[in-house]
Amino acid sequence: MTKARVEKGRQGEALAAQYLTRHGYQIIQKNFRVSCGEIDIIAHDKDALVFVEVKTRTGAGFGPPAEAVTCRKRQQISRTALVYLSQRRLLDVSARFDVVSVVLREGAEPQIELIKNAFELAYEG
């Protein structure tokens, strides 16, 4: 991954965290990593524990950022979320998966879209 791409991702995640905080989310952790994957942001929203995937793009050439959360990516996020919940003995809490799309355009305000309940738990048994 190029340095510019990593920086774009970090910028998108920072903007997403600020957006979520302004909308009542309480950020618990950023960039939770285990061997099976990574979750960009873990937060509380009211009574739910939320696993947030952030997708950042600099234009619409490849479609909306949220479309990059493929079936394979959803499975990876789900496996990682189960590890997080298991490690913390939180398997009985209410949880959901949200996606934040961030579009960065030079000379314009970032466009940020929150998709609550973007997908269900997805894993291969």
C-alpha positions in Angstrom: 0.0 0.0 0.0 1.4 3.4 -0.9 2.2 6.0 1.7 -0.4 8.4 0.1 -3.1 5.7 0.3 -2.3 4.9 3.9 -2.5 8.7 4.7 -5.9 9.0 2.9 -7.2 6.1 5.0 -6.0 7.6 8.2 -7.5 11.0 7.3 -10.8 9.3 6.5 -10.8 7.4 9.8 -10.1 10.6 11.7 -13.0 12.4 10.0 -15.3 9.4 10.6 -14.4 9.3 14.3 -15.2 13.0 14.6 -18.4 12.6 12.7 -19.5 9.7 14.9 -18.7 11.6 18.1 -20.7 14.6 16.9 -23.6 12.1 16.3 -23.6 10.7 19.8 -21.2 7.7 19.5 -18.7 7.1 22.2 -15.4 5.8 20.6 -14.0 2.9 22.5 -11.1 1.8 20.3 -9.6 2.5 16.9 -7.8 0.1 14.7 -8.4 -3.1 16.6 -6.2 -5.7 15.0 -5.9 -9.5 15.4 -4.6 -12.1 13.0 -7.9 -12.5 11.1 -8.4 -8.8 10.4 -8.9 -5.2 11.6 -11.9 -3.1 12.7 -11.4 0.6 12.1 -13.6 1.9 14.9 -15.4 0.3 17.8 -17.9 2.5 19.6 -21.1 2.7 21.7 -24.2 4.1 20.2 -26.9 4.2 22.9 -27.2 0.6 24.0 -25.4 -1.0 21.1 -21.8 -1.9 20.6 -20.9 -0.8 17.0 -18.2 -2.1 14.8 -17.5 0.5 12.2 -15.8 0.1 8.8 -14.5 3.3 7.2 -14.1 3.5 3.5 -12.4 6.6 2.0 -12.1 7.7 -1.6 -11.0 10.8 -3.4 -13.6 10.6 -6.2 -16.5 8.7 -7.6 -14.5 6.9 -10.3 -14.8 3.5 -8.6 -18.3 4.1 -7.2 -19.4 5.0 -3.7 -16.9 4.0 -0.9 -19.4 1.8 0.9 -19.5 -0.5 -2.2 -16.0 -1.6 -1.3 -17.3 -3.5 1.7 -17.6 -6.7 -0.2 -18.9 -10.1 1.0 -15.3 -11.2 1.8 -14.7 -7.9 3.8 -17.9 -8.4 5.7 -16.8 -11.9 6.7 -13.4 -10.6 7.8 -15.0 -7.9 9.9 -17.5 -10.3 11.4 -14.7 -12.8 12.4 -12.7 -10.0 13.9 -15.7 -8.7 15.8 -16.4 -12.2 17.2 -12.8 -12.3 18.5 -13.2 -8.9 20.1 -16.5 -9.9 21.8 -15.1 -13.3 22.9 -11.9 -11.8 24.3 -13.9 -9.4 26.4 -16.7 -11.8 27.3 -19.3 -9.7 25.6 -21.0 -12.3 23.5 -24.4 -11.4 25.0 -24.3 -7.6 24.2 -26.3 -6.0 21.4 -24.0 -5.3 18.5 -24.2 -4.1 15.0 -22.1 -3.2 11.9 -22.0 0.3 10.5 -20.1 1.7 7.5 -18.9 5.3 7.2 -18.2 6.5 3.6 -15.8 9.4 3.3 -15.2 11.2 0.0 -12.3 13.6 -0.1 -12.2 16.1 -2.9 -9.5 18.8 -3.2 -10.9 22.2 -2.4 -14.2 20.9 -1.1 -15.6 19.8 2.3 -15.4 16.0 2.9 -18.6 14.2 2.2 -19.4 11.8 5.0 -22.2 9.2 5.0 -23.1 6.9 7.9 -24.9 3.7 7.1 -26.3 2.1 10.3 -26.8 -1.6 10.3 -25.0 -1.8 7.0 -24.8 -5.6 7.2 -25.5 -8.6 9.4 -23.0 -10.9 11.0 -21.4 -12.8 8.1 -19.2 -15.7 8.5 -18.6 -19.2 7.2 -19.2 -21.9 9.8 
